[in-house]
Amino acid sequence: MTQAILVLNAGSSSIKFSLYDADVGKSEAPPLYGGEFEGLGHTLHFVAKDQAGARVVDKTVPGPPTHQQALSALLTWIEAHADGIELVAAGHRVVHGGEKFTGPVVVTAEVMAELKKLVPLVPQHQPHNLAAIAALSKLYPKLPQVACFDTSFHRTQAPVATHYALPRALTAAGVKGYGFHGISYEYIASVLPSHLGDASDGRVIVAHLGHGCSMCAMRNRKSVATTMGFSALDGLVMGRRCGSIDPGVLLYLLQERAMTPEALSKLLYEESGLLGASGLSDDMRDLLASKDPRAGEAIALFVYRIGRELGSLVAALGGLDALVFTGGIGEHAVEIRRRACVEAEWLGIALDEPANRSDGPRISLHGSWPSVWVIPTNEDLMIARHTAALLKLKART
């Protein structure tokens, strides 16, 4: 019997999952199983693959399309079909840990109460992260659960990097920058030595580019500055989120265009970004394949903002030793990496075109400085490791 950790990343329309051997340690082994439930709120569809990548489940799940129904189907399948697996813990990606949680924690009623208070800060993510925890608690009340936070990695930043020029009472009340995508950055930081050697403790900027996008400046593999702040709206252009915007625009929309807070929230979180700028799609693959000039304009804006933020983060570090691309776009969009590197030639970056087309891992010319890399992230593995370490789990086979 293999003891296993269930890793969950729950969103508004889907739940992604992985099953890891509880003796996950420092191993880079793939999960025992992984998959996804799509169609929350509509029609649930369950797909699972084994360690070799072969599809072992592909079916519609009857019943209400809720987090609880999806997890019930998953647990039933694990008990019936995942041969020789004993589920001993679950680890969750939770986007916001606020000021209170600086690292992974075992979930209790008190922890859940604190996390619910943070829902207004990330309304598109936090409620769904917590819904999965609550659903699993009902289905498996004795199963230990661990919450891992996207904000925790950035708690090493100095106050000058996180504070806004607002009245001090608001800062004291928690209105400040938190940063996100921290689980991804933590994983990249953990594997930097195997790629960069001694330079891994130098001045490194990681670009996590996906449907959500941000960049993080690291020194000694710790967060120094990041492009996201108080909310997951800040910084780079994203799939549907606007990124940095003049606060005066928001005042104008509220006061002169009579937008309600609800309509404004929908605009910023769901109707902007690549989708809004192009009027075509929120998927970079679609835009890169399109000959519509609006697609080209949206891509140009996306790359331009990467360059602007890169310059800002280089200033925060006082220089640059390495740039790392990760995330869905960062790992696979050859053209975006090429354009971003060309725009950053002023930093000394010299792109190796064949290496870039082969997805690296090093995509800058050997001998050039700073070096540029493509390193796949693995948030699920990071969550599994934290869960195992926090609960002191050891596999029994």
Secondary structure, 3 states (H helix, E strand, C coil): CEEEEEEEEECCCEEEEEEEECCCCCCCCCCCEEEEEECCCCCEEEEEEECCCCEEEEEEECCCCCHHHHHHHHHHHHHHHCCCEEEEEEEEEECCCCCCCCCCEECCHHHHHHHHCCHHHCCCCHHHHHHHHHHHHHHCCCCCEEEEECCHHHHHCCHHHHCCCCCHHHHHCCCCCCCCCHHHHHHHHHHHHHHHHHHHHCEEEEEEECCCEEEEEEECCEEEEECCCCCCCCCCCCCCCCCCCCHHHHHHHHHCCCCCHHHHHHHHHHCCHHHHHHCCCCCHHHHHHCCCHHHHHHHHHHHHHHHHHHHHHHHHHCCCCEEEEEHHHHHHCHHHHHHHHHHCHHHCCCECHHHHHCCCCECECCCCCCEEEECCCCHHHHHHHHHHHHHCCCCCC
